[in-house]
Amino acid sequence: MTTYHPVVRWKPNRAGIRNIWEYDEQVFSFADGRMILRGPNGSGKSNALALVFPFLFDGTMSAAAMDPFAGGRSMKSLLLGVVRDDARSGFRHDQRLGYVWLEFARIGPDGDEHITVGCGARARSDGDARSWFFLTDRRVGIDLDLAPDNTPLTRGRVIEELGAEAVHDGAE
């Protein structure tokens, strides 16, 4: 008698945002590939989803792609934090480096596998945002620390950590 093994699919397992928009460091957990975000209006649910899905898959950092409400938030403004009040307008930070990542898991009879796709981005108030992408079987917060001593890794440090073959200039 042959034992039937269903196809084991990759499912979202965890996602994270660091130093982007209002998120200092946030990890979101999925249950069987699903996640529910609840909170009051303006708490960041839509921004979190826009950063993780579809941004990590298409890699487009334009304001039209980054802002779910077409308000003109680019990756630069999400990293630096836009200040708009009666006294002044500008950015909260002169420069900032942040990360968005998504971990997939495949839980099978022969063991668990994980793969993480991520994007690092750096912005300066006097320039544009720049990004890089990575793909690894390492897990953020478990065997990959993107911010040792609370200082996010630069692109060069990510290359040192993961190897040049894991780091890419675009999402392709």
C-alpha positions as a printed Julia matrix, in Angstrom:
172×3 Matrix{Float64}:
  0.0    0.0    0.0
  1.36   3.41  -1.01
  1.17   6.2    1.56
 -0.26   9.4    0.15
  1.61  12.6    1.07
 -0.23  15.8    0.18
  1.74  18.53  -1.52
  3.34  20.66   1.16
  3.07  24.32   0.21
  4.99  27.38   1.32
  2.86  29.58   3.59
  3.54  32.98   5.15
  4.8   32.36   8.68
  6.06  35.69  10.05
  6.61  39.21   8.76
  8.48  42.16  10.19
  8.92  45.9    9.82
 11.77  47.87  11.36
 12.26  51.67  11.26
  9.62  52.29   8.63
  6.63  54.56   9.17
  5.59  54.35  12.82
  7.13  50.93  13.34
 10.3   50.79  15.41
 10.32  47.0   15.36
  7.26  44.88  14.8
  6.89  41.18  14.08
  3.59  39.82  12.79
  2.81  36.11  13.14
  0.63  34.14  10.77
 -1.52  31.17  11.74
 -1.53  28.53   9.01
 -0.63  31.23   6.47
 -3.29  33.69   7.63
 -3.17  36.86   9.68
 -5.77  39.25  11.04
 -4.84  42.85  11.79
 -7.25  44.7   14.06
 -7.01  48.2   15.42
 -8.51  51.66  15.21
 -8.37  53.74  12.05
 -4.92  55.24  11.58
 -3.1   52.56  13.57
 -1.07  51.29  10.59
 -2.88  48.16   9.44
 -3.06  49.18   5.77
  0.5   50.53   5.78
  1.79  47.27   7.24
  0.0   45.25   4.58
  1.16  47.56   1.78
  4.76  47.21   2.95
  4.64  43.43   3.13
  2.2   42.67   0.3
  2.74  43.56  -2.56
  5.89  45.67  -1.98
  8.21  42.75  -1.22
  7.06  41.0   -4.38
  7.21  43.84  -6.89
  9.8   46.1   -5.26
  8.26  49.33  -6.47
  9.02  52.24  -4.11
  6.97  54.92  -5.86
  4.47  56.87  -3.79
  1.61  55.44  -5.84
  2.66  51.89  -5.02
  3.63  52.48  -1.37
  0.57  54.4   -0.19
 -2.65  52.37  -0.03
 -4.72  55.58   0.13
 -2.94  57.49  -2.67
 -1.73  60.13  -0.25
  1.74  60.35  -1.75
  3.77  58.48   0.88
  6.97  57.3   -0.73
  9.52  54.98   0.85
 11.56  58.09   1.67
  8.69  59.65   3.62
  7.89  56.32   5.31
 11.52  55.98   6.44
 12.16  59.58   7.49
  8.73  60.36   8.94
  6.94  63.38   7.55
  6.19  66.19  10.0
  3.28  68.45   9.08
  2.02  70.84  11.68
  1.42  74.56  12.01
  5.0   75.24  13.11
  6.94  73.44  10.37
  7.01  70.72   7.8
  9.79  68.33   6.92
 11.13  65.04   8.24
 11.59  63.71  11.77
 14.88  62.06  10.79
 17.76  63.32   8.62
 18.56  59.77   7.57
 17.24  56.35   8.43
 17.7   52.72   7.48
 14.86  50.22   7.74
 13.75  46.73   6.82
 10.65  44.85   5.73
 10.76  41.07   5.59
  8.46  38.09   5.11
  9.24  34.53   6.19
  7.62  31.53   4.55
  7.47  28.07   6.09
  6.91  24.65   4.62
  6.07  22.15   7.31
  6.43  18.63   6.02
  6.82  15.07   7.18
 10.58  15.29   6.64
 11.02  18.5    8.67
 10.43  22.2    8.47
 11.91  24.55   5.9
 11.97  28.34   6.02
 12.8   31.04   3.52
 12.88  34.79   4.12
 12.52  37.5    1.51
 13.36  41.01   2.65
 14.12  44.55   1.65
 16.46  47.02   3.24
 16.07  50.69   2.44
 17.98  53.81   3.36
 16.85  57.39   2.91
 18.4   60.78   3.52
 16.5   64.04   3.69
 18.69  65.48   0.93
 18.36  62.52  -1.46
 16.22  59.65  -2.63
 15.61  56.34  -0.91
 17.71  53.39  -2.04
 16.81  49.78  -1.54
 18.23  46.28  -1.76
 16.55  42.9   -1.47
 17.64  39.63   0.07
 16.57  36.01  -0.01
 17.82  33.54   2.61
 16.94  30.38   4.48
 17.9   32.16   7.71
 15.19  33.49  10.03
 15.09  37.09  11.25
 15.31  37.26  15.03
 16.25  33.59  15.27
 19.51  33.11  13.38
 19.66  36.44  11.53
 19.88  39.75  13.39
 19.15  42.69  11.06
 19.92  45.21  13.82
 22.64  44.04  16.22
 22.92  46.42  19.17
 19.77  48.09  17.81
 21.66  49.43  14.76
 20.24  48.22  11.42
 22.73  46.54   9.11
 23.85  48.45   6.05
 23.67  46.79   2.63
 27.37  45.96   2.88
 26.89  44.3    6.27
 23.97  42.26   4.93
 26.26  41.05   2.13
 28.89  40.11   4.73
 26.25  38.29   6.76
 24.4   36.45   3.96
 26.83  36.46   1.04
 26.69  38.45  -2.2
 24.55  35.81  -3.93
 21.7   36.44  -1.44
 21.54  40.24  -1.89
 20.03  41.87  -4.99
 19.49  45.42  -6.24
 15.92  44.7   -7.37
 13.03  42.47  -6.43
 13.36  40.35  -9.57
